C-alpha cells in the first residue's frame, strides 16, 4: 500500500501524536527541519518547524522508540485498614490511581475482586474519574457508586464469573471477579481512558463510610476486597 504524506502544522502533528501515543521523527530537508509521525493507516503527517527552539524540550524524544510499560496497579484492601492512607488522625478509605510526574497512564481495564458474601449496601463503593476539562479545570467526569455485587455485574462490560479458591492463600472461599474494559484488550496502547500527570488526572476509589467492608452478617471479612487497574505507562510530552 502506498503511503500518502499530508502537510500539517507542528501543533496539530504533536497533538495527534500525543492522543495516539505515537512515535515521532525529525529530519532535515534542504536545511529545513521537519517533524513526522505515522498514522498507521497509510498516512504520514509532516510539519515544517520554522523555529526549532520552540520545541527544544521534546527534541530528545524524536527518532526514539516509545515503549509502553505494562503495569497492574492494585488498590489497598477495602476490608482491612492496615494499608489505608492516613488522613489526619484516622485512616482514609480513599485509594488513588494516578501517574507519576512526566508520565500518563493508559487504563485498559479495571478489575474488582470481592468475596461473594460481601455487603456493599451498608457501605457503598464509589469509583470517580477525575479529568481536566477546560475551562472548569480538574473535575469528576464520572462518579459511580456500587451498592451490591449485582449492580457491579450488571454494569460490567465483560464476562464475569465466580471462582473457588479453597486452596488459594489469598481467598479462602468463593471470589467474584468483575471487569470494566476501556480498550479492546489489555495489550492495547490506546484506550478511552487516559490519565495525564501534568493535568493532575486520577481515579479515586472510596467507601461511603471510612470503615472496612463487612460480610452480609455484619462480620469482618476473612478475604480481601480490592481493585486492579490494568494500565500502560508512557511518557507524557
Secondary structure, DSSP 8 states (H G I E B T S, - for coil): ---EEEEE-HHHHHHHHHHHT---EEEEETTEEEEEEE-SSSEEEEEE-S-GGGGTTTGGGTTS----EEEEEE---TT-GGG-EEETTEEE--EEEE--TTEEEEEEEEEEEEETTEE-SSS-EEEEEEEEETTTEEEEEEEEEE-SHHHHHHH-SS--EEEE-TT-SS-SSEEEEEEEESSSSTT-S--SEEEEGGGT-EEEEEESSSS--EETTS-B-SS--EEEEEEEEEE--
